[in-house]
Amino acid sequence: MGKRIVEIVMPQLAESLVSATIERWLKQPGDTVEKYEPICELITDKVNAELPSTVSGKLVKILAEEGQEVEVGKPICLMEVEAEGEAEAEEAGPAAAAVGEAAAAGQPASGGVAAYGAGARQHAAAGSAPADGQRRPPAAPFDPAAPMRHRYSPAVQRLAAEHGIDLSRIAGTGLGGRITRKDVLAAIASGAAGAAAVVTSAPAAAAVAPQAAPIATPAASIAAPFSAPAGPAPSRIPLIEVDEEGAVNHEREYFIDVTPIRNTIAKNMRQSVREIPHAWTMVEVDITNLVKLREKIKDEFRKNEGINLTYLPFVIKAVVGAIKEYPIMNSVWGEDKIIVKRDINISIAVGSVDSLYTPVIHNADQKTITGLAHEIHNLVRKTREGKLTLADMQGGTFTVNNTGTFGSVLSYPIINYPQAAILTLESIVKRPVVIDDMIAIRSMVNLCLSFDHRILDGVICGLFHQKVKEILESYGPDTKIY
Amino acid sequence: MPVLEYIEAIRLAMKEEMERDSTVFVLGEDVGVKGGVFGATKGLLELFGEYRALDTPLAESAIAGVAIGAAMAGMKPIAEMQYADFMLPATNQIINEAAKIRYRSNNDWHCPVVIRAPIGGGVFGGPYHSQCPESVFFGTPGLKIVAPATAYDAKGLLKAAIRDPDPVLYFEHKKCYRLIADEVPDEDYIVPIGKSRVMREGDDITVIGYSMPLHFAMQAAEELSREEGIEAHILDLRTLQPLDKEGILEAAAKTGKVLIIHEDNKTGGVGAEVAAIIAEELMFDLDAPIRRLCGPDVPAMPINPPGEKHFLLNKEKLKAAMLELARF
């Protein structure tokens, strides 16, 4: 049984990623590597991840140095494996896909192994298929790294501009992956990729965020006004003023470089606002009894669990309970159908002065209030320490954002794309309220809900909102938190 | 509707016009007694007599000069150049006299002459019997130039040329003479000069050309449709001067991918002008570089068969170029 050489290629770690940077090689040429054993660490603009090997064999050659950014689908190293016929190479594809499998939408990742050497028979068998097609994993919608992918003809640019087509989202069938005029016409006809992201000013967005309170959450910042531009509006990128000598005027303004995470936030926010028709509603909840419960048990909880007991796990528990009753809240708009998710994975917004992450509590419905408190604590800690994994970031189906922590009493959150809704927990304030025609001092809190009006309407959201309120108001000194 | 050969359509057009208008006559080398080296004027001498089917000396400048003079004096001559290759001695008459007389005389004079000339290779004719000299005359204001690809157009365009009050060069492809046959109505009709025609509807690529190579394009298009699902939109220019700008732009905009074909050599050919028109007017509809597939820039058609085959366009060359453009 002979040896043959296979390439390990950069997998599609998440649906929007087009490249990743090699942070560190964990294996060196000559090392023996088991299948699924990490071979290197990758940095992306979303998270950092270890890349498991797609095959068992010996690392022969490293093709991408540490610190080098590699496009998805491009080889990063060569492995020598036992030649076991064609089956091996084919098997390698799905294995690579496992890396990015968590990539939410369940889209097969485009990682794959392109075999050559002894595997050349495959090429021969493919006959007249174009050579670059061989490299392309079959399930990937298109190869964003194709050589002609970003060469847009005048016709393509004009049609895309006229119809608001986002060219980054349509497949190119032309030579070298070029997007042809017909591809754009097809996209227009199908209505796909319709909502093109209007180029807004990324630096301007970055400038807004730092002014927000301790946890800058664009998802909730009422201070960051947005107007959903319709159609291909003219670019709003402000001009950088240059004086006559050609020097940038640094006296009246200065620049902040847009970090990868900032860029990702900007992109996601833009996509959400562009594509999702947001609607908004708010209820106020009397959580006086919950406040009493927390007061009663918080010290003991701290002693037993080693962490603080906040209101967030209670709210998440209530949200999960209400989702169980109205599962449509846990869904995604799929153009010709609505995809309802059975898993209830709650994204929570965790921010700092200049960034925002939305790590995910998976299967939140299977956890107790204490369990949720631990999950939240862990995710917040990992966020702060920069240790979030890809798995932590993916699969969210509904988002809860604790905007109350920075003093907000009312916010208009932007939906965490592609989810159907986002709920915010505002500041808890003591207010005089009328109960049975008597005035009482109660602990009141506002819950704001933004929802995708393509999927959801006022009635269903009202029922959901009332259910959350009902569950929260039912918490009292006797509620079990384990 | 009867199916006629291309050459028969040409002959019929002349016969009918000579019957219709007694000022119409033909002149040229061997057009009378012999009926033309290809037989295009066969029978005209018998029908109309030696004064209307004139055999001339072997002097193209004289043929053109006599015809131009007769036209200015009120006749409607049809001058035949035996091969377009032999036409060059007549260029002075055609370009300096026929093309300019209306302008030069401020409309006092005009010159309703038709000069027919067989163009093209593929008949083992070698350097002196295979040329396509369109580009010699193309770009000369005052001349109209037509080049039919079908029998229908051959008849209709020749009739239009004869009735036209100004000089018209009529380039007929000698390879089409007996190869191309299509339906030609019995009744009198003309094909207007200056109007192109869509030969085939498609939405993947646009092929623009004239004369014989269009038939290769049609064959290639059928194969590409069958084998690759590629639909070619094919435009026959029919008139080279004045070019049908609207027709060209419409056909080019249909697909945004344009292939221009002709047998005349590439540099300075009609295709260059067509490409320029598209580039000037249609920038934002283009989806690929404008391509040309033409004869090579070499001095002449070789007489040896492999050389001639290499020189000429054919279905395979067209198919490859069309496929490449479709895939772009």
Interface residues (C-beta under 8 A of the other chain):
Chain A: S153 P154 A155 V156 Q157 R158 G174 L175 R178 T180 R181 K182
Chain B: D203 D204 T255 G256 K257 M283 F284 D285 L286 D287 A288 R327 F328
